[in-house]
Amino acid sequence: MLAKSLLITSIACVSQVLGTPAVVEDRAAQEQHPDPALYKKFLLFEQYAAAAFCPENNKPPGGNLLECGSNICPDVEKAKTKSSSQFQNSLKTDVTGYVAVDPSNKLITVFFRGSESIRNWIADVEFPDTDTKLCGDCKAEYGFWSSWQEAEKRDGITKAVKVAKDANPDYQIVVGGHSLGAAVATLAAASLRKAGNKLDLLLKKVFDPVIEYYYEVTLTSAKGLRKWIEKNSDNGSGGKRAAGQSNSNFRITHSNDLVPHLPPSAIGYQHIGPEYWIKTPGISEEAMKKLTEKDVVFFADGQNKDGCESQKGDKSSHGWYFAHIVACYPHNDKMEFKA
């Protein structure tokens, strides 16, 4: 499975969530790593991204507890997370995922599945950009934006989030996904933030905070959109981050995964920062269980060439992000041929 991805989702202020600095410096290695509390968040939201690959969690209309089986998302199941909206098999892009409420962790989760069908792959390779109207110069890859727009128009994601937020005003909104799902999640989170800005005076920031965790994101946006997303998710910092600074974007990459190299940066696409690079190779459950926060390196600049993009891209790492993230899908790493 070679799908573009975006790791998951958005937060208002990491320090408020974790209570400790999000990034710590390893002076001996001159590397910065997520602190244990943030690393724990990465593991939890990987399970939410994995749950999006389980067919029963995507069948409309929703209203059921999220389940994965085979110890794929035990913390999600333990939290008694219940979906409020499930969507799949859209006409053009087959955008697939769910909106769910986690009462244990006080979360509203919006996660999108990665590429598993021919229509997903078509969305992956529609490289020409399109105007998103999120800002004056906010252009995104056409296939990714079309996927989000189809989900929003057909399934009413923003409405589902608003209903959940109205019922649970103290819950945080987390948006994320793996591969294509990460790319769609990036644009979904940006749109939810935009809606929150418009509704700010009337609805008391109904969509604030939004947290984003992207597992294995592709180059999603042109420079204008990338800068707008970073500015509007950093508490007004304008995209300028220092070590440990709170932010709400978390783009996670793994080893030499090929997908974060696509679409080609030469045609104008840029990554959202910061990057959290799992530097340690591994494509087995045993290898994933040995990972700690020290295996994850923080880069404030999304355009850096020292993380995943310093490696020669290979597809073997694509399905392994703290666990076998695509394990729940019946076809696993194979393409599904469905109409």
N, C-alpha and C positions, 0 to 999 in steps of 0.2 A: 504494500500500500504506500503509494508515494503521493501524499496529499499535502497541500499547503496548509500551514497552520499558524496559529496565532496563540500563544498561551494566554490563558484565561484571564480574565475579568477585572473590576475596578473598586477602590476604597477611598474614603474621604481623607482619612489620616491614619497611617499605619501605627503611629505611636499610640493613638487612642485605642486601637484594636489590641496591640500587643503589650503595651505598657513598658516596653523596653526598646532600645535602638534596634532598627531593622537590619542594620549592617554593622558587622564588627571587623576590625582590621587584624589580619594575621601578619604581625610585623616580621616574623622570621621569613616568610615566603613572599612578603610584600604583596599580599593578595587580600581582598576584602570578601567576606562571606556573609550570608544571611545569619542572623542570630538563631538560636534553637527554636524560639517561639515562631519566627517567620518560617523557618524550615518546616515546622509542624503544620503550618497553614498550607504550604506547598503540597505536603502529603495528603491533607484532607481534600483539597480542591482537585488534586489528581484523581481522586476517587469519584468526584462529581463529574469530571470530564470522562472518566471511564464509564460511568453510568449512562452517559448519552449514547454509548455504543450498544446498549442492551435494548433490543427491539420492543420489549414490553414497556419500557419507559418512554417510548415515543409514540405509541398508538393513541390517536385522539379518542375521546376528548381530554383524558386525564382524570385526576381525582383519586389516583391510587398511590400507595406507598412505593417509593423507588426501591427496586430490588435488583441485585446483580447475580447473586449466587457465587459459588466457588471462591469465596473470600476476596472478591474483586473490589467491592465497596462496603466493607464491614462497618465503617464509621458512619457512612450515609444511612445504612439500614438501621444501625443502633440509634441514630438520631430521630427515627420515625419521620423521615422526610417525605412529605406528601406533595405530589404534583398538583398544580392548579390548571395547567395547560400542557398538552403534549401535541407535537406536530411532526409530520413526515410526508413524504411522497408528494411534495408540491410539484406543480405541472412542469415548470421550467428547470429548476435547479435541484430539486429533491432536498431542499434544506430541511434538516431534521434536528430535533432537540426537545427541551422541556423548560417550563417555569415551575419551580417548586418552593415549598416553604419548609424550613428546618427549624422546628421549635426548640430544639436543644441548644443550638448555637446561635439562635435568633438571626437567621439568614433567609433572604429571598434569593434563590439561585436561578440563574438563566444560563443554560449550557447548550452548546451546539455540537453535534456529532461531526467527526472528520469525514473525509471523502471515502465513500464505499460504493457508489453507483456511477454509471456512465454519465448521468446528468451532473453529479458532483464534479467529475473530472472535467467536464466541459466548462463548468463554472471556474475551476482551477486555472484553466489555460486561456481564459478570455482576458488577455493582458492589457488591451487598450484601456485607458482610464476614462472616467466619467465624472461629471460634476455632482457632488453630493449635496450641495447647498448648505452644508453645515457652517461654512464660512465663505469669505469671498474667493479664496483660492484653495478650497478643500476638494481635491480630486482623489479618487480611489480606483483600484482595479475593478473593471466593469463586472466581472463574474462575482467577486466578493460582495460588491454593493448590491447587485441584482438579487443575490441570495438573501441578504438581510431585508431588502425591500419586499421580496415575495413573502417572507415569513411575517413581516409586519402587516402587510396589507391583507393577507389571507387569514392569519391566525391572531392578529391583534396583540403582539407581544407587549407593547407599551401599556395597553389597557390592562392586560393580565397583571403586569407588574404594579400598576397603580392600585388595582383592587387589592392585591396582596399587601401593599404598603399602607393603604388606608386601614386595613384590618390589623396590621402590625406596625404601627408607626415607629417603634424603636428598633426594628429589624434593619440590618444592613443589606444592601443589594449587591450581589456578587455575580459578575458576568464572565463567562469563560468558555474554553473549549480546546480541542486538540486539532492540529492540522488545519484543514479548511474551516473547521469549527472555531478555531482560534481567530482566524481572519474575520469571520462573520461576527464573532463576539467583540472584536475590537471596534467594528463599525456600529454594532448594536449599543455598546456602552457609550460611544460618542453620541449617538442619537438620543439615548436616555438622558445623558448629561444636558444635551441641547434642550430637550423637553423640560428638564428640571429648571433650566435657566428661564425659559419662557413662563413656567408656572410658578416661579419663585415667589412673587408678591401675592399670588392668589392662594397657593396651596402649601406655603411654608416649606419650600424645598422638598416636595414629595419624593423626588428621586435622589436625595442626598442623604447619606453617602452612597456612592457606587464604587465597588471594588472590582478590579479586573485582574484575572490570572490567565495568561496565555501560554499554553504548552505547545512548543514547537510552532512558532509563528512564521508565516512567509512574509516577504516584503509586501506590505498591504497598501501603502498609500504614497502619494506624491509628497514633496517637501511641505507644501502648505498645510495639508491635513495633518501630517506628522507633528508639525510645530503647534497646530491648534489643539490637538489631543493632549500633547505634553503640557501645554500652558494651562489647559482647563482641567487637568487632573493632578496638578501639583500645588494646590492651594495658592494659586496665583504666583508661583515662582518663575513662570515663564520658561519652564523646561530646564532650569539650571539646578542641578542637584549636587549636593555634597554627600559624603559618606554618612549614612545613617539618617539622611533627611527623609521625612515622611513623603510618600507619594502613593499613587493609587494604580499604577500600571506595573505589572510583573510579567515580563516576557521571559519565558524559560526555554532554553535550548539544551540539546544533549550532544556531547561529544562531536562527531563529524556528521551529524544529520544533514542530509542534502537539502531538505525542504526549506530551511531558513535562507538558503542561497537563491531562492526563487520568489517572484519573477526577477529577471536580471536587474541589478542596480544600475546598469549602464543605460537603461531606458527610463530612469527617473524615479524608481520606487525606493522608499526608505523604511527602515525599521523604527518602531516605537521604542523608546528607551524607558527604563534601563533594561539591560540584559542580565539574566541569571543563568550562567552557563554551567551545566553539569559536565565538568571536565573529564571525569573518569569514564572510560568506555565500559560497556556492558550490555549484553543482549540476552540476559537470563534472569529469572527470579532470584537466584542465588546472588548474582552480582548486584542487583538492585537493593537487596536487603542489607548489603554491606555499606551502602552509601550513608554519609552523614553530611551535616552542613558544611564541613570542610571540603567536600567534593564539589561544592557549588561556588563559583566565582562571580562576584558582582562587578558589572561595568556600567557606570552611570550613563555613558554615551551610547545610544542605540546604534550609532554608525561605526562603532569600534570594529577593528579587524583582528582583535586579539582573542576573541571568544570562539564561538562556533565557526565563524567565517574564516578563522585562521587555519582550519582543517580542510583537507580535500574531501568534498562532500560524498557521502555514501548513504544509501537508503536503509541499511540494516539497523541503524539506531532510531529510525523514525517511530517505531511502535513502543519504545521503551523510555518512559519518563517516570522514574521512581518505582515503576511497576510496568507490567505489560498492559499498557493503557487501552489497547484495542481488544483485549482478551474476551470481552463479553459478546463481541459481534460474531454471529454464526459463521460468517465467511472469513473471519479473522483477518489475516493480511492479504486476502485475495479480493479481487474486484467482484462486485455483485452485478450481474447482468439483469436488470429489471427495467421494465418499460416506464 
